[in-house]
């Protein structure tokens, strides 16, 4: 069984595939606790002592839905029957926590002709079979601004694995001082600017727009790629988008 938070159809709102019609498989559980996470219903359970920025805690039993590969594939087929979509986004939470049980699902998805994008925080190395089914990784390394301890959020072996894959690195940027940390991370791992996306942190259209201008200017100056948060601009901070 695979622990699912939600499955829905939308446009990919971030990164390389922005604007692409996509089926999202959002998984439960995460090994980090980002203070700005807008999917904290996948991990911020009742009883935790972690205080998220909006101070909301969620019930694990209500938010987690164990599903079989067959049940998930039925849902995927239902979405495809009504929408043109060849792209799957597997996100979370942190999907690689469940990488072993996901492998049979990925075989079914690929056999159906779907491409698979993984959104991950870049701290867990998947097994070889899992990796063989992946079209693209979007790795979002966490900075100090996430309020996670460095020993948890910066895993050298994992980052070096993803550097050798089909990967884009997407950083959540809160303010200009984050750039010093991003540059230091790049130097540490020898990642070129062309493989880096900068994305404004924000859970409202106003927050995203306020930060977009100066982040876009940095991207133009140094050759980074810019990513907005299209789902926030179109629908606000809602589930299923």
C-alpha positions in Angstrom: 0.0 0.0 0.0 1.1 3.5 -0.8 0.2 6.4 1.6 -1.5 9.0 -0.5 -2.5 12.5 0.4 -4.4 13.4 -2.8 -4.6 12.7 -6.5 -5.7 15.4 -8.9 -5.4 17.0 -12.3 -4.0 20.5 -12.8 -1.2 22.4 -14.5 2.3 22.0 -13.2 2.9 25.4 -11.6 6.7 25.4 -11.0 10.0 24.5 -12.6 10.9 23.0 -16.0 7.4 21.8 -16.8 5.5 24.9 -15.8 2.1 25.1 -17.6 2.0 21.4 -18.5 -1.2 19.5 -18.0 -0.3 17.0 -15.3 -1.7 14.4 -13.0 -0.5 15.0 -9.4 0.1 12.1 -7.0 0.8 13.8 -3.7 2.2 11.4 -1.1 2.0 11.7 2.7 5.0 12.0 5.1 8.1 14.1 5.1 11.5 13.9 6.7 11.8 17.7 6.9 9.5 20.4 8.4 9.7 23.5 6.3 8.2 26.5 8.1 6.7 27.9 4.8 5.4 24.5 3.5 1.9 24.9 1.9 1.4 21.1 1.8 1.9 20.6 5.6 -1.3 18.6 5.7 0.9 15.8 4.4 3.1 15.7 7.5 2.3 18.2 10.2 0.2 15.8 12.4 -1.6 16.4 15.6 0.8 16.0 18.6 3.9 17.3 16.9 5.8 20.0 18.7 6.8 21.7 15.5 5.1 25.1 15.0 4.4 25.8 11.4 4.1 29.5 10.4 0.3 29.3 10.3 0.2 27.2 13.5 -2.1 24.5 12.0 -1.7 20.9 12.8 -3.4 18.0 11.0 -4.8 14.6 11.8 -2.7 11.8 10.3 -5.6 9.3 10.0 -7.8 11.8 8.2 -5.1 13.1 5.9 -3.4 9.8 4.9 -5.1 7.4 2.5 -3.4 4.0 2.0 -4.1 3.0 -1.6 -3.0 0.0 -3.7 -1.3 0.3 -7.1 -4.6 -0.8 -8.7 -6.6 1.8 -6.9 -4.1 4.6 -7.9 -4.1 3.4 -11.5 -7.9 3.4 -11.7 -7.8 7.1 -10.5 -5.2 8.0 -13.1 -7.1 6.3 -15.9 -10.3 8.2 -14.9 -8.4 11.5 -15.1 -6.9 10.6 -18.5 -10.3 9.6 -19.9 -11.5 13.2 -19.4 -8.3 15.2 -19.9 -5.3 15.2 -22.3 -2.4 14.4 -20.0 0.9 12.5 -20.5 2.7 13.9 -17.5 2.7 12.6 -13.9 4.1 14.7 -11.0 4.9 12.7 -7.9 5.2 15.1 -5.0 4.6 15.4 -1.3 5.6 15.6 1.5 8.7 13.8 0.5 7.9 11.0 -2.1 11.3 9.3 -1.8 10.4 8.1 1.7 8.2 5.6 -0.1 10.5 4.9 -3.1 10.5 1.1 -2.6 6.7 0.7 -2.7 6.4 3.2 -5.5 8.4 1.2 -8.0 5.6 -1.2 -9.1 3.3 1.8 -9.6 5.9 3.5 -11.8 6.1 0.5 -14.0 2.4 0.7 -14.6 2.5 4.4 -15.3 5.3 4.1 -17.8 3.6 1.2 -19.5 0.6 3.5 -19.9 2.8 5.9 -21.8 3.2 8.5 -19.0 6.3 10.5 -18.1 7.2 10.8 -14.4 8.5 13.9 -12.7 9.6 13.6 -9.1 9.5 16.6 -6.8 11.9 16.0 -3.9 13.9 17.8 -1.2 17.1 15.9 -2.3 17.9 14.1 0.9 17.1 10.5 0.0 18.8 8.3 -2.6 16.3 6.0 -4.4 17.1 2.5 -5.6 18.2 1.7 -9.1 14.8 0.2 -10.2 12.9 3.3 -9.1 15.4 5.6 -10.8 15.0 3.7 -14.1 11.4 4.9 -14.5 12.0 8.6 -13.8 11.9 11.2 -16.7 13.0 14.1 -14.6 13.8 15.1 -11.0 13.0 18.5 -9.6 15.1 18.8 -6.5 14.4 21.6 -4.0 17.4 21.8 -1.6 16.3 23.5 1.6 18.1 26.6 2.9 18.4 28.1 6.3 15.1 29.9 5.5 13.2 26.6 5.8 14.1 26.3 9.6 15.4 22.8 9.1 18.8 21.8 10.7 21.6 21.7 8.2 22.4 18.1 9.1 19.0 17.0 8.0 18.5 19.2 4.9 21.9 18.9 3.3 22.8 15.3 2.4 26.0 15.2 0.3 25.5 11.6 -1.0 22.0 12.4 -2.1 22.8 15.7 -3.9 25.7 14.0 -5.7 23.3 11.3 -6.9 20.9 13.8 -8.3 23.6 15.8 -10.0 24.2 12.7 -12.2 20.5 12.4 -13.1 18.1 14.4 -15.2 17.7 17.1 -12.6 16.8 20.7 -12.1 17.6 22.3 -8.7 14.8 24.7 -7.6 15.4 27.0 -4.6 12.7 28.7 -2.6 13.9 32.3 -2.2 12.6 34.5 0.7 14.9 37.4 0.5 18.1 38.6 -1.1 20.4 37.2 1.6 19.4 33.7 0.5 21.5 34.2 -2.7 24.8 34.0 -0.7 23.7 30.6 0.6 22.7 29.4 -2.8 26.0 30.5 -4.3 27.8 28.7 -1.5 25.8 25.5 -2.2 26.6 25.7 -5.9 30.3 26.0 -5.2 30.2 23.1 -2.8 28.5 20.8 -5.3 29.8 22.3 -8.6 26.3 23.0 -10.0 26.2 25.5 -12.8 23.7 28.4 -12.9 21.9 27.0 -15.9 20.7 24.0 -13.8 19.3 26.3 -11.1 15.7 27.7 -10.8 14.9 30.5 -8.4 11.3 30.6 -7.1 9.8 33.2 -4.8 8.4 32.0 -1.5 4.8 32.9 -1.1 1.3 31.4 -0.4 -0.6 34.4 -1.9 -0.4 36.0 -5.3 0.6 39.2 -3.6 3.6 37.6 -1.8 4.7 35.8 -5.0 4.4 39.0 -7.1 6.2 41.2 -4.5 9.3 39.0 -4.7 9.2 38.1 -8.4 10.7 41.3 -9.8 14.0 41.3 -8.0 14.4 37.5 -8.3 13.8 37.8 -12.0 16.5 40.5 -12.2 19.0 38.2 -10.5 18.1 35.4 -13.0 18.7 37.7 -15.9 22.0 38.9 -14.5 23.5 35.5 -13.7 21.8 33.1 -16.0 19.5 31.3 -13.5 16.1 30.2 -14.6 13.1 31.9 -13.0 10.0 30.0 -11.8 6.9 31.6 -10.5 4.2 29.7 -8.6 1.5 29.5 -11.3 -0.9 27.6 -9.1 -0.9 30.4 -6.5 -1.4 33.0 -9.1 -4.3 31.2 -10.7 -6.1 29.6 -7.8 -4.6 30.8 -4.6 -3.4 28.5 -1.8 -5.9 25.7 -2.4 -5.6 22.0 -2.3 -5.9 20.1 -5.6 -4.2 22.8 -7.7 
